[in-house]
Amino acid sequence: MKEEHVYTVSQLTKDIRLILENTFQEVWVEGEVSNYTVSSAGHAYFSLKDENSLLNCVLFKSNNVRVAFTAEDGLHVLCRGRISVYDKRGQYQLYVSKVEPRGMGALQLAFEQLKKKLHEEGLFDEEHKKPLPALPMRIGVVTSPTGAAIRDILKVARRRFANIDILIRPVRVQGDGAKDEIAQAIKEFNEFNRFLIDGKKDEHPVDVIIVGRGGGSLEDLWPFNEEIVARAIYASRIPVTSAVGHEIDYTISDFVADFRAPTPSAAAELLIPLKRDLKNRVNEYRRASYLALKTKVEALEKKVKTLRESYILRTPMNVFLRMRQEVDDLLRMIMTNATHTLEIREKELASASGKLKALSPLAVLERGYSITFKENKVIKNAALLEKGERILTRLAKGEVKSRVEKTCHRECSRESDPAKQEKR
């Protein structure tokens, strides 16, 4: 009996891998994306599934960067690649080299995905749009120096306003590296302006930027649908006009820019006014200003003439004489009122003085009475005096100082009067 060959796990796995790789060197597989993840190294891992089966897939970074859209879970795709075995797990899987969406072009899907993302972040909001200058002195143009776009812009500029400066920043507008050059050009224009402001150079900065190119296929216009370009436009402090392709072409740049022009020449028409129109407008303003000034001068001349013919300017001395007479009348009125008031006040004072005099103690003394004081205090009761005390008696005319000999609480009898006793 022939001895059967015994495989090690590694040998069997290796043989299976060789069979699969030789049999399925390049295949297309259709399915729904599931469990899509991207490692820190940039490699994508996901599964393709249908109603009955599931296939593990690997999309290495070198191939992933060429996929325009993001293979999200639930997306129906076509994957191209080779079948092989991951030895460590003994698991066969599809090593993907290309991914295409099923039912929609890859670029169109990438466009819709990025548009949705930036819209949700607010990059398209009107509140972020900067106003365009009414008369730009210098326009920066980000485009190919050999394309039709720059020729159209220069042609319009020479026709409408030849004095305006056009500063060109040459870039590639399609192919690899175009998106980075466009984003860098926008950044450099902003740095150029900042240099002029900080360095205080005697040179006018860029007032507005035109970013664009002529028409082409979706692939040709794709650099203007890249996220790096959209964010460079959004970050620009200088207003940006997007002018990409033809009127029917729309790019992400159109949505995020401050203004969208259907073509590069239309952008120039929009930004550069006709010099003839500006001259006409200036002349209209000049005429309007002249008429307004003339009307004002005529009104002032009429006012001066009216004043010159007025009474006060024709006979100014009469005015002064009349005013002097009015002053005299006022002085006489003041003196009359003052005299009358003084007489009234004198009568009131005399009346008050008479009343005070009638109430004065001195008036009582005039009628024959006297007032007795002891130590400057009025004595109203004889009981307050003692024999020998000195007292002062005030009469209507003069004063009498005396010593108390005797006091009576009532009227003293005549017999007690010393003068009468001596007479007896």
PLY file of the C-alpha trace (Angstrom):
ply
format ascii 1.0
element vertex 424
property float x
property float y
property float z
element edge 423
property int vertex1
property int vertex2
end_header
0.00 0.00 0.00
1.29 3.40 -1.07
2.18 5.68 1.77
0.02 8.87 1.75
1.71 12.27 1.80
1.31 14.19 5.05
1.29 18.01 4.86
2.31 20.40 7.54
-0.11 23.28 8.07
2.33 25.72 6.51
2.91 23.51 3.46
-0.78 23.02 2.85
-1.49 26.70 3.30
1.31 27.57 0.90
0.05 25.16 -1.75
-3.50 26.47 -1.42
-2.19 30.05 -1.75
-0.31 29.15 -4.92
-3.37 27.48 -6.41
-5.59 30.44 -5.62
-3.07 33.02 -6.85
-2.52 31.11 -10.12
-6.24 30.54 -10.64
-7.55 33.97 -9.60
-4.73 36.30 -10.58
-7.09 39.16 -11.49
-10.81 39.08 -10.79
-13.72 41.51 -10.40
-15.95 40.94 -7.40
-19.27 42.66 -6.76
-20.73 43.09 -3.30
-21.79 45.35 -0.45
-19.09 46.97 1.71
-19.17 45.95 5.36
-16.97 46.67 8.43
-14.88 49.27 6.58
-11.89 50.48 8.66
-8.65 52.29 7.91
-5.50 51.59 9.94
-3.08 54.26 11.16
-0.80 53.25 8.29
-3.51 54.10 5.74
-4.46 50.53 4.77
-8.20 49.81 4.42
-9.78 46.56 5.64
-13.35 45.60 4.82
-15.60 42.79 3.68
-17.67 42.27 0.57
-20.91 40.41 1.14
-24.04 39.26 -0.64
-27.07 37.34 0.57
-25.11 34.12 1.24
-21.39 34.77 1.57
-18.70 37.14 2.82
-15.22 37.86 1.42
-12.48 39.64 3.39
-10.66 42.37 1.47
-7.46 44.40 1.91
-6.81 47.73 0.16
-3.25 48.84 0.79
-2.43 52.54 1.09
-0.60 52.67 -2.25
-3.84 51.70 -3.99
-6.19 53.43 -1.56
-4.85 56.92 -2.34
-5.93 56.43 -5.95
-9.55 55.79 -4.98
-11.42 59.08 -5.37
-14.30 58.23 -3.04
-14.62 56.61 0.38
-15.90 53.02 0.41
-18.44 53.42 3.19
-20.43 50.60 4.80
-23.49 49.69 2.76
-22.05 50.96 -0.52
-22.43 48.60 -3.48
-19.08 48.38 -5.28
-16.99 46.50 -7.81
-13.52 45.49 -6.57
-10.69 44.34 -8.78
-7.79 42.34 -7.36
-6.19 38.98 -6.79
-7.12 36.16 -4.45
-4.48 35.02 -1.99
-4.14 33.49 1.47
-3.06 35.20 4.69
-0.78 32.46 6.00
-0.92 33.31 9.69
-4.66 32.85 9.80
-5.08 30.38 6.96
-7.65 32.77 5.55
-8.14 33.60 1.89
-8.90 37.20 0.98
-9.05 39.64 -1.90
-6.12 42.00 -2.29
-7.87 44.96 -3.91
-6.14 47.17 -6.50
-9.15 49.13 -7.76
-12.61 50.06 -6.43
-15.53 51.45 -8.40
-19.03 52.26 -7.19
-21.82 50.23 -8.71
-24.36 52.40 -10.54
-22.49 55.73 -10.16
-19.09 56.90 -11.36
-16.32 57.00 -8.78
-15.61 60.70 -9.32
-19.28 61.63 -9.14
-19.65 59.69 -5.89
-16.52 61.33 -4.47
-17.94 64.72 -5.48
-21.21 64.08 -3.65
-19.44 62.75 -0.55
-17.11 65.74 -0.24
-19.91 68.20 -1.02
-22.01 66.74 1.79
-19.08 66.77 4.23
-18.09 70.39 3.58
-21.70 71.56 3.59
-22.23 70.04 7.03
-19.07 71.80 8.26
-20.48 75.15 7.10
-17.94 75.93 4.37
-20.74 76.85 1.95
-22.64 79.15 4.34
-23.44 82.64 3.04
-22.31 84.26 6.28
-18.72 83.37 5.40
-18.84 84.94 1.94
-16.69 88.05 1.56
-17.88 90.97 -0.62
-16.15 91.56 -3.93
-14.37 94.92 -4.44
-16.17 97.51 -6.56
-12.96 98.50 -8.37
-10.03 96.11 -7.82
-6.64 97.66 -8.53
-4.87 94.29 -8.64
-6.35 90.87 -9.46
-4.53 87.63 -8.66
-5.15 84.76 -11.08
-4.46 81.12 -10.20
-4.46 79.15 -13.45
-2.27 77.68 -16.16
-0.13 80.31 -17.92
-0.70 78.60 -21.28
-4.41 77.85 -21.08
-7.36 79.60 -22.68
-8.54 80.91 -19.30
-5.69 83.39 -18.80
-5.95 84.58 -22.40
-9.65 85.28 -21.94
-9.07 87.13 -18.67
-6.31 89.34 -20.12
-8.39 90.09 -23.19
-11.34 91.25 -21.08
-9.07 93.29 -18.80
-7.45 95.15 -21.71
-10.86 95.91 -23.18
-12.61 97.03 -20.00
-9.92 98.67 -17.83
-6.32 98.42 -19.00
-4.97 100.16 -15.86
-5.83 97.22 -13.60
-2.89 94.96 -12.71
-3.21 91.22 -13.35
-0.84 89.14 -11.22
-0.58 85.54 -12.47
0.45 82.62 -10.26
1.11 79.75 -12.72
-0.13 76.31 -11.66
-1.08 73.00 -13.21
-4.83 72.75 -13.51
-5.12 69.01 -14.12
-3.24 65.84 -13.35
-1.16 64.75 -10.38
0.01 67.54 -8.11
-2.41 70.13 -9.52
-4.49 70.31 -6.33
-1.43 71.03 -4.18
-0.19 73.76 -6.52
-3.59 75.47 -6.60
-3.94 75.40 -2.81
-0.37 76.70 -2.39
-0.96 79.53 -4.88
-3.99 80.78 -2.92
-1.95 80.66 0.28
0.93 82.58 -1.34
-1.35 85.40 -2.48
-2.52 85.83 1.11
1.08 85.79 2.36
1.98 88.37 -0.29
-0.73 90.70 1.02
0.39 90.20 4.61
3.97 91.04 3.57
2.82 94.28 1.95
0.85 95.29 5.05
3.54 94.34 7.58
6.43 95.58 5.45
4.61 98.83 4.57
5.74 98.58 0.96
4.56 101.21 -1.51
2.69 98.62 -3.56
-0.98 97.78 -3.86
-2.04 94.36 -2.50
-4.19 91.83 -4.29
-7.87 92.81 -4.00
-9.44 89.62 -5.35
-8.36 86.18 -6.61
-9.68 84.31 -9.65
-9.22 80.53 -9.39
-10.10 78.55 -12.49
-9.47 77.07 -15.89
-11.22 76.43 -19.18
-13.60 73.60 -19.94
-12.84 69.90 -19.86
-14.05 66.52 -18.70
-14.87 65.71 -15.08
-11.42 64.18 -14.73
-9.80 67.34 -16.14
-11.67 69.58 -13.70
-11.13 67.29 -10.73
-8.36 69.30 -8.95
-11.03 71.93 -8.24
-13.10 69.24 -6.49
-10.31 68.36 -4.06
-10.71 69.03 -0.34
-7.31 70.75 -0.03
-8.33 73.34 -2.62
-11.73 73.91 -0.99
-10.16 74.54 2.40
-7.55 76.88 0.92
-10.32 78.98 -0.65
-12.27 79.01 2.61
-9.20 80.09 4.60
-8.33 82.93 2.20
-8.64 86.43 3.63
-8.78 87.75 0.06
-12.15 87.32 -1.74
-12.04 84.40 -4.18
-13.99 84.00 -7.42
-14.25 80.46 -8.79
-14.31 80.27 -12.59
-13.95 76.63 -13.61
-14.99 75.15 -16.95
-18.19 76.14 -18.71
-21.51 77.41 -17.39
-22.89 73.89 -16.90
-19.85 72.73 -14.93
-20.05 72.90 -11.14
-17.16 72.10 -8.81
-16.61 72.12 -5.06
-14.61 75.32 -5.56
-17.76 77.01 -6.88
-19.67 76.24 -3.68
-16.99 77.35 -1.22
-15.77 80.46 -3.11
-17.14 83.91 -2.34
-18.54 84.11 -5.86
-18.98 81.64 -8.72
-18.52 82.78 -12.32
-19.66 80.46 -15.14
-16.42 80.98 -17.11
-13.03 82.72 -16.63
-14.00 85.49 -19.05
-17.27 85.99 -17.16
-15.26 86.33 -13.94
-13.19 89.10 -15.55
-16.37 90.80 -16.81
-17.81 90.66 -13.31
-14.75 91.98 -11.47
-13.46 94.58 -13.94
-15.81 97.51 -14.58
-15.85 99.36 -17.87
-13.60 102.38 -17.62
-16.00 104.28 -19.86
-18.88 103.62 -17.43
-16.80 104.83 -14.51
-15.87 108.01 -16.36
-19.52 108.66 -17.18
-20.49 108.07 -13.57
-17.77 110.44 -12.35
-18.96 113.09 -14.80
-22.53 112.63 -13.56
-21.38 113.05 -9.97
-19.38 116.13 -10.99
-22.41 117.70 -12.69
-24.66 116.85 -9.77
-22.14 118.33 -7.33
-21.81 121.48 -9.47
-25.59 121.96 -9.64
-25.97 121.39 -5.90
-23.17 123.86 -5.15
-24.58 126.42 -7.60
-28.03 126.15 -6.02
-26.53 126.61 -2.56
-24.51 129.67 -3.63
-27.54 131.25 -5.27
-29.60 130.71 -2.13
-26.86 132.30 0.01
-26.56 135.25 -2.41
-30.31 135.81 -2.16
-30.12 135.69 1.60
-27.25 138.19 1.66
-29.15 140.52 -0.67
-32.23 140.35 1.56
-30.14 141.13 4.61
-28.37 144.01 2.84
-31.71 145.59 1.98
-33.14 145.13 5.46
-33.91 148.11 7.75
-31.18 147.30 10.24
-28.43 147.36 7.64
-29.74 150.40 5.75
-29.98 152.66 8.88
-28.02 150.95 11.62
-27.74 154.15 13.80
-31.51 154.39 14.11
-31.49 150.96 15.67
-28.91 152.03 18.26
-30.85 155.23 19.02
-34.07 153.29 19.48
-32.33 150.83 21.75
-30.84 153.69 23.81
-34.29 155.19 24.21
-35.62 151.84 25.33
-32.83 151.66 27.90
-33.77 155.12 29.22
-37.41 154.05 29.51
-36.39 150.98 31.42
-34.21 153.02 33.80
-37.06 155.45 34.50
-39.41 152.56 35.12
-36.89 150.96 37.50
-36.41 154.23 39.42
-40.17 154.82 39.70
-40.79 151.29 40.92
-37.90 151.52 43.36
-39.13 154.86 44.82
-42.66 153.56 45.20
-41.44 150.38 46.83
-39.23 152.36 49.21
-42.14 154.60 50.30
-44.27 151.55 51.01
-41.48 149.94 53.03
-40.93 153.19 55.04
-44.63 153.31 55.96
-44.56 149.69 57.00
-41.46 150.35 59.12
-43.02 153.39 60.83
-46.12 151.39 61.66
-44.06 148.52 63.09
-41.91 151.01 65.05
-45.02 152.60 66.59
-46.29 149.20 67.67
-42.94 148.31 69.21
-42.76 151.67 71.01
-46.23 151.17 72.50
-45.19 147.79 73.82
-41.81 149.00 75.12
-41.26 149.19 78.90
-39.85 152.68 78.38
-43.28 153.89 77.37
-44.56 152.73 80.78
-41.88 154.77 82.49
-43.05 157.89 80.62
-46.38 157.50 82.35
-44.78 157.93 85.83
-43.84 154.37 86.69
-40.41 153.04 87.59
-38.58 149.70 87.51
-36.50 148.40 90.44
-33.45 146.12 89.87
-31.34 144.11 92.25
-28.20 142.76 90.72
-29.64 143.45 87.21
-32.78 141.46 87.98
-36.22 143.10 87.99
-37.83 143.04 91.44
-41.55 142.34 91.26
-42.05 141.29 94.92
-40.87 143.22 98.01
-40.38 139.92 99.80
-37.34 139.37 97.60
-35.53 142.33 99.24
-33.88 142.53 102.62
-32.94 145.51 104.68
-29.60 147.00 103.76
-29.51 145.65 100.18
-28.68 148.08 97.41
-31.17 148.53 94.66
-31.38 150.46 91.40
-34.52 152.23 90.31
-34.90 153.27 86.68
-37.16 156.28 85.99
-38.33 157.78 82.73
-35.33 160.04 82.97
-32.37 158.82 84.98
-31.73 156.21 87.63
-31.75 156.20 91.48
-29.46 154.04 93.61
-30.69 153.46 97.19
-30.51 151.13 100.18
-33.47 149.21 101.54
-34.60 150.46 104.93
-37.79 148.57 105.25
-39.99 146.27 103.16
-43.71 145.79 103.33
-45.53 142.84 101.86
-48.57 145.12 101.49
-48.90 148.92 101.24
-47.01 150.58 104.09
-49.02 152.96 106.42
-48.34 156.61 106.29
-47.17 156.57 109.90
-44.32 154.46 108.93
-43.11 157.05 106.46
-39.99 158.67 108.05
-40.53 161.91 106.21
-43.97 162.38 107.73
-42.74 161.53 111.20
-40.10 164.22 110.95
-42.76 166.70 109.85
-44.78 165.93 112.93
0 1
1 2
2 3
3 4
4 5
5 6
6 7
7 8
8 9
9 10
10 11
11 12
12 13
13 14
14 15
15 16
16 17
17 18
18 19
19 20
20 21
21 22
22 23
23 24
24 25
25 26
26 27
27 28
28 29
29 30
30 31
31 32
32 33
33 34
34 35
35 36
36 37
37 38
38 39
39 40
40 41
41 42
42 43
43 44
44 45
45 46
46 47
47 48
48 49
49 50
50 51
51 52
52 53
53 54
54 55
55 56
56 57
57 58
58 59
59 60
60 61
61 62
62 63
63 64
64 65
65 66
66 67
67 68
68 69
69 70
70 71
71 72
72 73
73 74
74 75
75 76
76 77
77 78
78 79
79 80
80 81
81 82
82 83
83 84
84 85
85 86
86 87
87 88
88 89
89 90
90 91
91 92
92 93
93 94
94 95
95 96
96 97
97 98
98 99
99 100
100 101
101 102
102 103
103 104
104 105
105 106
106 107
107 108
108 109
109 110
110 111
111 112
112 113
113 114
114 115
115 116
116 117
117 118
118 119
119 120
120 121
121 122
122 123
123 124
124 125
125 126
126 127
127 128
128 129
129 130
130 131
131 132
132 133
133 134
134 135
135 136
136 137
137 138
138 139
139 140
140 141
141 142
142 143
143 144
144 145
145 146
146 147
147 148
148 149
149 150
150 151
151 152
152 153
153 154
154 155
155 156
156 157
157 158
158 159
159 160
160 161
161 162
162 163
163 164
164 165
165 166
166 167
167 168
168 169
169 170
170 171
171 172
172 173
173 174
174 175
175 176
176 177
177 178
178 179
179 180
180 181
181 182
182 183
183 184
184 185
185 186
186 187
187 188
188 189
189 190
190 191
191 192
192 193
193 194
194 195
195 196
196 197
197 198
198 199
199 200
200 201
201 202
202 203
203 204
204 205
205 206
206 207
207 208
208 209
209 210
210 211
211 212
212 213
213 214
214 215
215 216
216 217
217 218
218 219
219 220
220 221
221 222
222 223
223 224
224 225
225 226
226 227
227 228
228 229
229 230
230 231
231 232
232 233
233 234
234 235
235 236
236 237
237 238
238 239
239 240
240 241
241 242
242 243
243 244
244 245
245 246
246 247
247 248
248 249
249 250
250 251
251 252
252 253
253 254
254 255
255 256
256 257
257 258
258 259
259 260
260 261
261 262
262 263
263 264
264 265
265 266
266 267
267 268
268 269
269 270
270 271
271 272
272 273
273 274
274 275
275 276
276 277
277 278
278 279
279 280
280 281
281 282
282 283
283 284
284 285
285 286
286 287
287 288
288 289
289 290
290 291
291 292
292 293
293 294
294 295
295 296
296 297
297 298
298 299
299 300
300 301
301 302
302 303
303 304
304 305
305 306
306 307
307 308
308 309
309 310
310 311
311 312
312 313
313 314
314 315
315 316
316 317
317 318
318 319
319 320
320 321
321 322
322 323
323 324
324 325
325 326
326 327
327 328
328 329
329 330
330 331
331 332
332 333
333 334
334 335
335 336
336 337
337 338
338 339
339 340
340 341
341 342
342 343
343 344
344 345
345 346
346 347
347 348
348 349
349 350
350 351
351 352
352 353
353 354
354 355
355 356
356 357
357 358
358 359
359 360
360 361
361 362
362 363
363 364
364 365
365 366
366 367
367 368
368 369
369 370
370 371
371 372
372 373
373 374
374 375
375 376
376 377
377 378
378 379
379 380
380 381
381 382
382 383
383 384
384 385
385 386
386 387
387 388
388 389
389 390
390 391
391 392
392 393
393 394
394 395
395 396
396 397
397 398
398 399
399 400
400 401
401 402
402 403
403 404
404 405
405 406
406 407
407 408
408 409
409 410
410 411
411 412
412 413
413 414
414 415
415 416
416 417
417 418
418 419
419 420
420 421
421 422
422 423
